[in-house]
Amino acid sequence: MQLIIGGAFSGKRKIVREMKTKCSWLSAYDGDSVSKWDVRWEKDSTLVIEGWENWLAEKLNSKKNSNDIRRNMQSFFQSLKEEEQKRNNDIVLIMLEMGRGIVPLNQNERTLRDLIGWIAQDAAKVADEVHYVWNGLSKKIT
């Protein structure tokens, strides 16, 4: 599993397309549900999942507890890791890094930002490689 993380419009998708030839994309930006990952993943392709901040915002808006969401995501990452090994195909998680911006005044927005940061840390722990993308350039961190 690989984690590609960086700011908005920093070139994360471009980096993934350069790294991987055949990809199955699951994107919250296209209205995809994260629960449909297994249906979307085509045989002999890399599963690319993006739009985590949208899915997490939905969960928070439905009044779910951040700690419960985080525990569920940790389990989900483990399940993805196991499935990646079974299928012998890669998974790439593209995540938005939000920690370098202005801290929102709104409590709900701050909670979302915190949750996204914790989830990114959890994803980095299970990832085999982490790449940070800034201005279209990628640096492998681990």
N, C-alpha and C positions, 0 to 999 in steps of 0.2 A: 504494500500500500504506500502511496505517495501523497504527501500533503503539499499543495501549491498555495502559498499564502502571500497576500500583498494588498495594497490599497485599491480603491475603486479605479477601474480603467487603467491599471498599471501594466497590463499585457499578460495576465495570467492565462487566458485562453490561448493566446498566440504561442506561449511557451509550451503548453500541453500539446497543441497541434504539431509543434516542431519535435516533441519528444515521442509522440505516439502516432502510429499510422492509422489504425482502424479503431475508432472510438464509438461507444454507445453513450450518448449524452442524456443525463437526467438533470433538468434545470428548473428551479422554482421560477426563474425569470420567464420561462415559457409556459408556466402554469402547471408543471409536472408536480405530482405528489411524491414525496420521498418514499412513501410506502410502496410505490410501484417500481422500485429499483430492480427487482428480480425479473419483472416482465420486460423492462426496457433493455436489460443487458443481453446483447446479441452474442451468439457463440463466436469464440475466437476473437473477441474484441476487448479493449480496455473500457471499463465502466468509469465514466467521469461524472461526478456529482457536484453540482454547484447551486448556490442560492440559499445557503444555510441560514443566513440572517432572516430571510423571508419565512422559512419554515419555523424558526425559533420564535419569531414575532407572532406568528399564528398561534403557537402553543401558549405563549404568554398572554395573548389576547383572550384565549379561552379560559383564563384564570388558573392555569396550571402553575404549580410551585416550581421556582427555578431549580431547586435542589432535585426535585423529582425529574424534571426535564433533563438535567445533567446526568443523573444516574441512568435514565433511559438511553441517552445518547452514548454513554460509555458502553452499555450493553450492545447497542446497535453497531458501534465501531468494531467490537469484538466479533459480532456475527458476520460483518462484512469481511473482516480479516480471515475468518474461517472459510467463508465462501470463496474468497480469492484463492486460497490454497487448494480447495477442492476443484475449482474450475481451471486452475493453473493459468489464470489471466489476471492482469493488473487492475487495481482500482486506484483512481486518482480523485482526491478530495480537493476541490478548489474552495478556499475560504477567504473571506474579506477580512483584512486586518484593519480594525477600527481604533486601535489604541493610540494612534499618533495625532488624532484630531482634537477638536474642541469637545470638552465634556458637556453633554446636554444638561440644561436646567431641569427638564422634565424628568421626574422620577422613573416613569415607565421606560423612557429612552435610555436612561442610565442603567436600569436593570437589564435591558436588552443588550447593551454594550458589554456589561460585565459578563453576562451569560455567553455571549459570542466569544469573548476572550477565554473563558474557562473551557468551552467546548473546543476551541482551537488548541489549547494546551493538551486536552485529552486526546485529540486527533494526532497531535505531534508525538505523544507517547506511544501510540500503536503503529505509527507510520515507520516504514523502513527507511524512507528518505523524506526530508523536508527541504523545500526550495522556497526562498523568499524572492518575490518579484517586485521590482521597482523600476519605473521608467522603461519598461520593456526588456529589462535585463534580469537574469535569474542567477541567484547564488545558492548553491547547495549548502545547506547548514549542517545536515547530518546524513 
